[in-house]
Amino acid sequence: MATSARTTSARTAVKAIQDIMRKDVGVDGDAQRLSQLCWLFFLKIIDDQDQALEVTEDDYRSPLPEHLQWRSWAKDPEGMTGDTLLEFINQELFPYLKEMPLKGSHPHRAQVVREVFADAFNYMKSGQLLRQVINKVEGIDFNNLADRKHFGDVYEQLLNDLQSAGNAGEYYTPRGVTSFMVDRIDPQPGETLLDTSGGTGGFVTCSIRHMRERYVKTLADEQAMQAALRLIEKKPLPYMLCVTNMLLHGIEDPSFVRRDNTLARPYRDWGVADQVNVILTNPPFGGVEEDGIQDNFPAEFRTRETADLFLALFISLLKPGGRAGVVLPDGTLFGEGVKTRLKKQLLTECNLHTIVRLPNSVFKPYASIGTNLLFFEKGKPTEEIWYYEQPVPDGQKAYSMTRPIRAEHFADCVAWWGGPNRKGRKETEQAWRVPIAQIQERNYNLDLKNPHVAAADHGDPEELLADLQTAEQKAAELRDQLKAILAEALLR
């Protein structure tokens, strides 16, 4: 089947499942529909993998008891339905999976299942509709590499759609941004790669595709790549979405995805053994961590702002020669106090060679604050920083859900970049260079505007204030006139 036909078939299947779920009174909104779809996909994929492993490994045994395996209760389209099916799922299947014993020939697989279902929930209230959904999922062969790839693509589009599902959008970094960052960092098989705030796994899956397209030529390459992946996510919904995403991208053992709070581990407990070659991440920012988390960090870096705590950790976790691509807010660039000390440490221990300034609309509707892509390497101090201001495409005022940023929008930046060694960079209307001395004179304020763009002239402040007072006085006079007219009308 042609690629486009397979993708269309996958989209059709997923849409049909969502349409069935919309009829169920228990499922409310895109986030719940995706969560419901996710645990069903997960169990089907695990069972498909189990059946393949039973053929290739003599002593392999599924971590699930036989009566709880997908093939036993879900495969038959005329099998359990209605209240019987709901009772089995809610009273037998879910309670067992949440407390699943870690035993068998592959206990790590049992660990993944238990972690995924720790906070999973069956939202559907109709057993008949749930049976219809299960029958649709059963029709997918996740051992078919082509089908799995196209379902992976469709699944990522569903994750993208989560941006409109309230706070769920925080778990997703636009594909155009992750693709550009991965391309610039260029991870390779065997290099340890870490995402400390994995969300739904966008940076890791993008890195997997990047390495498979360029460097993975043998089974040994694939094994080296998978063995070097590291991802941490603390919230249950994105964790479940992430693990399923890994399975859909051909990861046989997603146990490298840890459900944990990266910042809860004391800073001093991260050692040389924890250092990595590559960090690619979009840490949460604009919020604060729970009480006491900041006490895990050295006194000079203590703050409740999550972006600052993560930046301190990134500097420590990179190996000498390691490289990072990180999304950070404008506040990190111009902030003082702890932020100043962090930036001084960053520029002393690392070469912060490039800052790409993104338009404010890139992360809408979830966030509209200014964001930046910081690229740095551990081991040498910064001598100069190149800035690149990423423009909105011609004919477009801003990015949006329907017109998001795409990888091709970064084509001019890629052409300007100067290859792996960043050679031959020149100042342009979008790019400018700032020596470290100028940064130090600014007390490490990295919030430098594009010098090639004239600042908008908003007028003289005193004149603007006078105009505002005149307008307010006129508005007050109009209100008084309106009140008089209304009073006169009421007396008639």
Buried (B, 14 or more C-beta within 10 A) or exposed (E): EEEEEBBBBBBEBBEBBBEBBEEBEBBEEBBBBBBBBBBBBBBBBBBBBBBBBEEEEEEBBBBBEEEBBBBBBBBEEEBBBEEEBBEBBEEEBBEBBBEBEEEBEBEBBBBBBBBBBBBBBBBBEBBBBBBBBBBBBBEBEBEEEEBBBBBBBBBBBBBBBBBBBEEBBBBBBBBBBBBBBBBBBBBBBBBBBBBBBBBBBBBBBBBBBBBBEEBBEEEEBBBBBBEBBBBBBBBBBBBBBBBBBBBBBBBBBBBBBBBEBBBEBEBEEBEEEBBBBBBBBBBBBEEEBEEEBBEBBEEEBBBBBBBBBBBBBBBBBBBEEBBBBBBBBBBBBBBEEBBBBBBBBBBEBBBBBBBBBBBBBBBBEBBEEBBBBBBBBBEEEBEBBBBBBBBBEEEEEEBEEEEBBBBEBBEBBBEBBBEEEBEEBEEEEBBBEBEBEEBEEEEBBBBBEBEEEEEEEEEEEEEEEEEEEEEEEEEEEEEEEEEEEEEEEEEE
